[in-house]
Amino acid sequence: MDAAARSSEDATTIEAEVEAEINPASIAVLPFEDLSPTGDQQYFSDGIAEEILNVLARIDGLEVASRTSAFRFRDRRDVGIPGIASELEVRHVLEGSVRKAGDTIRVTAQLIDGETDKHLWSETYDRSLTAENVFAIQDEIASAIVAAFRGSIDVPSLASPQVGVQTESLDAYELFLQARPLYTARTEMDRADALLARAVELDPDFAGAWAIRAAIYMLDGEYGNLGLPRDEAVARVEAFAANALAADPRNALALAVLAFNREVEARAGRGEYDIDSIIQDLERAIELDPNNGSARNWLGISYGEVGALEAALEQFSRCVEDDPYYAPCAENTYDTLATMGRMDEALAAYLLALGSGAVTTQWVNFGLLAHFDMKAHFLFASNLPNYLPGWTRHDELWMAWKNLDADHSALVRDIRAFLAERGGNSDRYGGPALLLAQLGMADEAIPLSVLGWGPGYSNYRQTEAFRGRIRALQIEDYWRKHGFPPQCRPIVSESGEDDFECD
């Protein structure tokens, strides 16, 4: 069977396996329609729907479709509620509309049974336009949904939800609602930061705005375009997260950002931090917000740093279950499966991610493509802007990946020279470094997460660069407390001190 046929068969098998009986205690919250006279308040309507979704997602026993899953149906209402419910694998759908006019707001919401297409509950809320009233409407809608479920569904711990007042400034809240989707999509991060900066000027105690600002500066090296020196960016990460936690000590995103920022700094050689405490803090963030995809992804990466691949895969898989369209977790899932040698599962996960659009151009598993002789995929990816656009010897690069045991030092030198001529960087996280890592640059700054534990990186695990990262994150201490990964073991050095070695 050729690769294409095998790929199709694997994808079909995976889809069949995930089909299950629809949980009656399940719901999708669709984006609310913007009925404002000016027609420019969609961000506000989306924000109200997302806040209701977030509250419902925290209710134990209630299964809620992710925002990215449900919001795909913004322009597909012709599918009909039963069709939407079927595609999202939920029993119930909440839809609604928002009309802002002058100093008044009208919010209409209706809960629909996706199986029968019957309305179970509906209500219209007419209020003066204040932040307090906006949050009160969100809470009343969520409470009404809980009451509707309580009468017909046996759901454990179905307590009344509480949205809570995030800010007393309506203007600050509107700025926050404009910025949040930009951060979630990892796009226009500079614009998102500017919006949030204005929001916290209006309300210095707006924890949610401070937390996202902290995350933006933490991710600037990977996704951003703020152009700050890393030291200044880190100072802002720490200050903004501290502001968020001062206003709300239970802000999960701020806790997760502070934890993962320590890991980012250690990985880049800018400090030494305890990976055990990082993992504990990320676990705490997930306890506070189990549906926080960023925290789950970062926890999975942290487990990957110590070689705990099963634990990493568990986090990535749970993240994908919660949100199938969240690219970081989807990509890390097939990366981890490939590192573990579960190649057929990795390919199936990769194809599902491609089919759902849960991929980015910033991260490609070239080893997986080479393993399955997917040359066209490989060559297309290696030509992308993040890798080697303009390079004229991609066929040679493909052949090198098909024969990793050979000496590719000359090819690596040529690619480095090519990048240098164009102002590129072969050492940064991902990008060309990822493409070249197994071709002779094991001493360079390649990721020390799940990929670093694959068989193709055995030479890397013998380098001082590898040991330096172990020291920077105090991973050996973690191993001695929690157990060593299969590739490594404790030893006593020639000087009689505790040490380790890895294959």
C-alpha positions in Angstrom: 0.0 0.0 0.0 1.4 3.4 -0.9 1.8 6.3 1.5 -1.3 8.2 0.2 -3.6 5.1 0.6 -2.2 4.3 4.0 -2.7 7.9 5.1 -6.3 7.9 4.0 -6.9 4.5 5.7 -5.3 5.7 9.0 -7.3 9.0 9.0 -10.6 7.0 8.4 -9.7 4.7 11.2 -9.0 7.5 13.6 -12.3 9.2 12.7 -14.2 6.0 13.3 -12.6 5.5 16.7 -13.6 9.0 17.9 -17.2 8.5 17.0 -19.2 7.9 20.2 -22.7 8.4 21.5 -23.5 12.0 22.0 -23.4 13.1 25.6 -26.8 14.6 26.6 -24.9 16.9 29.0 -23.1 18.6 26.1 -23.4 22.1 24.5 -21.9 24.3 21.9 -22.1 28.1 22.2 -22.2 29.7 18.8 -20.9 33.3 18.2 -23.7 35.7 18.9 -24.9 37.8 16.0 -24.2 41.5 15.9 -27.4 43.4 15.4 -26.0 46.8 16.3 -27.1 49.6 13.9 -23.5 50.3 12.9 -22.7 46.6 12.3 -19.2 47.0 13.8 -19.7 45.3 17.2 -19.0 41.7 16.2 -16.0 41.6 18.6 -18.4 42.5 21.4 -21.0 39.9 20.5 -18.3 37.3 20.2 -16.9 38.3 23.6 -20.2 37.8 25.3 -20.6 34.4 23.7 -17.1 33.4 24.7 -17.5 34.5 28.3 -20.6 32.4 28.6 -18.8 29.5 27.0 -15.9 29.9 29.5 -18.2 29.8 32.5 -20.1 26.7 31.2 -16.8 25.0 30.5 -15.8 25.2 34.2 -18.9 23.3 35.3 -18.0 19.7 36.3 -20.0 17.2 34.2 -21.0 19.6 31.4 -19.2 18.9 28.1 -18.7 22.2 26.2 -17.4 22.4 22.6 -14.3 24.6 22.2 -14.5 28.2 21.0 -12.6 27.5 17.9 -14.8 24.5 17.1 -18.1 26.3 17.7 -17.1 29.6 16.1 -16.3 27.9 12.8 -20.1 28.0 12.2 -20.3 31.8 12.2 -21.0 31.8 8.5 -22.5 28.4 8.2 -25.9 28.8 9.8 -27.4 27.3 6.6 -26.2 23.9 8.0 -29.0 24.2 10.6 -28.8 23.5 14.3 -29.1 19.7 14.0 -26.3 19.7 11.5 -24.1 21.9 13.7 -24.8 19.8 16.7 -24.0 16.6 14.8 -20.7 18.0 13.5 -19.7 19.3 16.9 -20.9 16.1 18.6 -23.1 17.9 21.1 -26.7 17.6 22.1 -27.5 21.2 22.7 -26.7 24.5 21.0 -26.8 28.0 22.4 -27.3 30.8 19.9 -28.1 34.5 20.4 -27.7 38.1 19.3 -26.5 41.4 20.7 -27.7 44.9 19.8 -25.9 47.9 21.2 -27.6 51.2 20.5 -26.6 54.4 22.4 -26.6 53.6 26.1 -28.7 50.5 25.9 -28.0 46.8 25.1 -30.3 44.0 24.1 -29.1 40.4 24.4 -31.3 37.6 23.1 -30.3 33.9 23.7 -32.0 30.6 23.0 -31.0 27.1 24.0 -31.9 24.5 21.3 -32.0 20.7 21.4 -29.7 19.7 18.6 -31.5 16.3 18.1 -35.1 17.6 17.8 -34.3 21.2 16.8 -36.8 22.4 19.5 -36.2 25.5 21.7 -35.8 24.5 25.3 -35.4 28.1 26.6 -35.1 31.6 25.4 -34.9 35.1 26.9 -34.3 38.7 25.9 -32.4 41.0 28.2 -32.8 44.8 27.8 -30.5 46.8 30.0 -28.6 50.1 30.2 -25.1 49.6 28.7 -22.7 49.3 31.7 -20.0 46.7 32.4 -21.9 45.6 35.5 -25.0 44.8 33.4 -23.0 43.1 30.7 -21.5 40.7 33.2 -24.9 40.2 34.9 -26.5 39.2 31.6 -23.8 36.7 30.9 -24.3 35.2 34.4 -28.1 35.1 34.0 -27.8 33.3 30.7 -25.3 30.8 32.1 -27.6 30.2 35.1 -30.6 29.7 32.9 -28.8 27.1 30.9 -27.8 25.3 34.1 -31.4 25.4 35.3 -32.6 23.9 31.9 -30.1 21.1 32.2 -30.9 20.5 35.9 -34.5 19.7 35.0 -33.8 17.0 32.5 -30.2 15.8 32.8 -28.4 14.1 35.7 -25.1 16.0 35.7 -22.8 15.8 38.8 -21.9 19.0 40.6 -24.0 21.2 38.3 -23.7 24.2 40.4 -24.9 27.7 39.5 -22.2 29.5 37.5 -20.7 32.9 38.4 -19.2 35.1 35.7 -18.0 37.6 38.1 -17.2 41.3 37.4 -13.9 41.5 35.6 -13.8 45.3 35.4 -16.1 48.1 36.1 -15.0 50.0 33.0 -17.0 49.2 29.9 -14.4 50.8 27.7 -11.6 48.7 29.2 -13.7 45.6 28.7 -14.4 46.4 25.0 -10.7 46.9 24.4 -10.0 43.5 26.1 -12.6 41.8 23.8 -10.9 43.3 20.8 -7.5 42.1 21.9 -8.2 38.6 23.2 -9.0 36.9 19.8 -5.7 38.4 18.4 -3.8 36.8 21.2 -5.6 33.5 20.8 -4.8 33.4 17.1 -1.2 34.5 17.8 -1.5 37.3 15.3 -1.1 41.1 15.4 0.4 40.7 18.9 1.6 44.3 18.8 -2.0 45.6 18.2 -3.3 43.3 20.9 -0.8 44.7 23.4 -1.7 48.3 22.4 -5.4 47.6 23.0 -4.6 46.0 26.4 -2.3 48.8 27.4 -5.2 51.2 27.0 -7.5 48.8 28.9 -5.2 48.7 32.0 -4.8 52.5 31.9 -8.6 52.7 32.3 -8.7 50.0 34.9 -5.3 49.2 36.6 -6.9 46.2 38.4 -8.1 44.4 35.2 -6.4 41.0 35.8 -7.5 39.4 32.5 -5.9 42.2 30.5 -2.6 42.1 32.5 -2.4 38.3 32.1 -2.7 38.4 28.3 -0.2 41.2 28.1 2.3 39.1 30.1 1.7 36.2 27.7 2.2 38.4 24.7 5.7 39.5 25.9 6.6 35.9 26.9 5.7 34.7 23.4 7.3 37.6 21.5 10.4 35.7 20.5 8.2 33.0 18.8 5.1 34.8 17.5 5.5 38.5 18.2 6.8 41.6 16.5 7.3 43.9 19.5 11.0 44.3 18.8 12.1 44.6 22.5 15.4 43.2 23.8 14.7 40.0 25.6 15.7 41.4 29.0 13.1 44.1 28.7 10.5 41.7 27.5 11.1 39.4 30.4 10.8 42.3 32.9 7.4 43.1 31.4 6.3 39.5 31.6 7.1 39.4 35.3 5.6 42.8 36.1 2.4 42.3 34.1 1.8 38.8 35.5 2.4 40.2 39.0 -0.2 42.9 38.4 -2.7 40.2 37.2 -2.1 38.1 40.3 -2.3 41.1 42.6 -5.8 41.7 41.3 -6.7 38.0 41.0 -4.5 35.5 42.8 -6.3 32.7 41.0 -5.7 33.9 37.4 -4.6 30.7 35.7 -3.0 32.3 32.7 -0.8 34.6 34.7 0.4 31.6 36.8 1.1 29.6 33.7 3.0 32.4 32.0 5.3 33.0 35.0 6.0 29.3 35.1 6.7 28.7 31.4 8.7 31.9 31.1 11.2 30.4 33.5 11.5 27.4 31.2 11.9 29.6 28.1 14.7 31.5 29.8 16.5 28.4 30.9 16.2 26.8 27.6 17.8 29.8 26.0 20.7 29.8 28.5 19.6 33.0 30.3 19.2 31.5 33.8 18.8 28.3 35.8 15.3 27.3 37.0 13.8 24.3 38.7 11.7 22.2 36.2 9.9 20.5 39.1 8.5 23.8 40.4 7.7 24.9 36.8 5.6 21.7 36.3 3.9 22.1 39.7 2.9 25.7 38.9 1.5 24.7 35.5 -0.4 21.9 37.1 -1.8 24.4 39.5 -2.9 26.6 36.6 -4.7 23.7 35.0 -6.5 22.9 38.3 -7.8 26.5 38.2 -8.7 26.4 34.6 -8.8 22.8 33.1 -9.7 24.1 29.6 -6.7 26.5 29.3 -5.1 25.2 26.2 -1.9 27.3 26.6 -1.3 25.9 30.1 -1.9 22.3 28.9 0.4 22.8 26.0 3.2 24.3 28.1 2.8 21.5 30.7 3.2 18.9 27.9 6.3 20.7 26.7 7.7 20.7 30.2 7.2 17.0 30.6 8.9 16.6 27.2 11.9 18.5 28.6 12.5 15.8 31.2 11.8 12.9 28.7 8.5 12.0 30.3 6.9 11.4 26.9 3.8 9.5 28.1 2.9 12.4 30.4 3.6 14.9 27.7 1.4 13.0 25.2 -1.4 12.8 27.8 -1.4 16.6 28.1 -1.3 17.3 24.4 -4.0 14.7 23.7 -6.3 16.2 26.4 -5.7 19.6 24.9 -6.7 18.3 21.4 -9.8 16.7 22.9 -10.8 20.0 24.4 -9.9 22.0 21.3 -9.2 20.0 18.1 -8.3 23.3 16.2 -5.6 24.5 18.6 -2.5 24.1 16.5 0.3 24.0 19.1 -1.3 21.0 20.8 -2.2 19.2 17.5 1.4 19.6 16.3 2.9 18.5 19.6 0.7 15.4 19.6 2.1 14.0 16.3 5.6 15.2 17.2 5.4 13.2 20.5 3.9 10.1 18.8 6.7 10.2 16.2 9.4 10.5 18.9 7.9 7.5 20.6 8.1 5.5 17.4 4.4 5.3 17.0 4.7 6.4 13.4 1.3 5.2 12.1 -0.5 7.1 14.9 1.7 10.1 14.3 0.8 10.2 10.6 -2.9 9.8 11.3 -2.7 12.7 13.8 -0.8 14.8 11.3 -3.4 14.2 8.6 -6.3 15.0 10.9 -4.5 18.3 11.9 -4.0 19.2 8.2 -7.6 18.4 7.4 -8.9 20.6 10.3 -6.5 23.4 9.7 -4.8 22.9 13.1 -1.3 23.4 11.7 1.0 26.4 11.4 3.8 27.2 9.0 6.1 27.7 12.0 6.5 24.0 12.8 7.0 20.9 10.6 8.0 17.4 11.5 10.4 16.7 8.6 11.3 13.3 10.1 7.7 12.1 9.9 7.5 13.2 6.3 10.7 11.5 5.4 9.7 8.3 7.2 6.6 7.9 5.1 8.3 9.0 1.8 6.0 12.1 1.6 8.5 14.0 -0.6 6.0 16.5 -2.0 5.0 17.5 1.6 8.6 17.7 2.6 9.7 19.9 -0.4 6.7 22.2 0.0 7.4 22.7 3.7 11.1 23.2 3.3 10.3 26.0 0.8 8.1 27.9 3.3 9.3 31.3 4.5 10.2 30.0 7.9 12.7 27.5 6.4 14.6 27.8 3.2 12.8 29.9 0.6 15.1 30.6 -2.3 17.3 27.6 -1.7 18.0 25.7 -4.9 18.9 22.3 -3.6 15.8 21.0 -1.8 16.1 17.6 -3.5 19.6 17.2 -2.0 18.1 18.2 1.4 15.4 15.5 1.0 18.0 12.8 0.2 19.9 13.8 3.3 16.9 13.3 5.5 16.4 9.9 3.9 19.9 8.9 4.8 20.6 10.5 8.2 23.6 8.3 9.0 25.7 9.8 6.2 28.0 12.8 6.6 26.0 15.9 5.7 28.5 18.5 7.1 29.1 20.1 3.7 25.4 20.5 3.0 24.9 22.0 6.5 27.8 24.5 5.9 26.3 25.5 2.5 22.9 26.1 4.1 24.4 28.1 6.9 26.2 30.3 4.4 23.1 30.7 2.3 21.2 31.9 5.4 23.9 34.2 6.5 24.0 35.9 3.1 20.3 36.6 3.5 20.4 37.7 7.1 18.8 34.5 8.3 19.5 32.5 11.5 20.2 28.8 11.6 20.3 28.7 15.4 16.9 30.0 16.5 14.2 27.9 18.0 12.4 26.0 15.2 12.9 27.2 11.6 16.1 26.2 9.8 17.5 24.8 13.1 14.7 22.3 13.2 15.3 21.4 9.5 19.0 20.9 10.0 19.2 19.5 13.5 19.7 15.9 12.5 22.1 16.7 9.7 25.1 17.7 11.7 24.3 20.6 14.0 23.8 18.7 17.2 25.8 21.3 19.1 23.4 24.1 18.1 20.3 25.4 19.9 17.7 22.8 19.0 14.7 22.2 21.1 15.1 20.1 24.2 11.5 19.0 24.5 9.8 15.9 23.0 11.8 15.9 19.7 15.2 15.8 21.6 14.4 12.3 22.9 14.0 10.7 19.5 16.5 8.2 18.1 17.7 10.7 15.6 19.0 12.9 18.4 21.2 10.4 20.1 24.3 12.3 19.1 22.8 15.5 20.5 22.3 13.8 23.9 26.1 13.3 24.1 26.9 17.0 23.7 27.7 19.7 26.2 24.8 21.7 24.8 22.4 18.9 26.0 24.1 18.8 29.5 23.9 22.5 29.7 20.1 22.4 29.3 19.9 19.7 31.9 21.7 21.9 34.3 19.8 25.0 33.4 16.4 23.4 34.3 17.8 21.2 37.1 16.5 18.2 35.3 18.9 15.7 36.9 17.4 16.6 40.3 13.9 16.0 38.8 15.0 12.6 37.5 16.5 11.5 40.9 13.2 12.4 42.5 10.7 11.1 39.9 12.7 8.6 37.8 15.0 8.7 34.8 13.7 8.4 31.2 14.6 5.2 29.3 17.4 7.0 27.4 19.2 8.0 30.6 20.5 6.5 33.9 22.3 7.7 37.0 26.0 7.0 37.4 28.9 7.9 39.6 31.5 10.1 37.9 35.3 9.5 38.0 35.5 12.0 40.8 33.0 10.1 42.8 30.1 12.5 42.4 26.6 11.7 41.3 26.2 12.1 37.5 24.1 10.7 34.6 24.6 9.4 31.1 22.2 9.2 28.2 22.1 7.1 25.1 
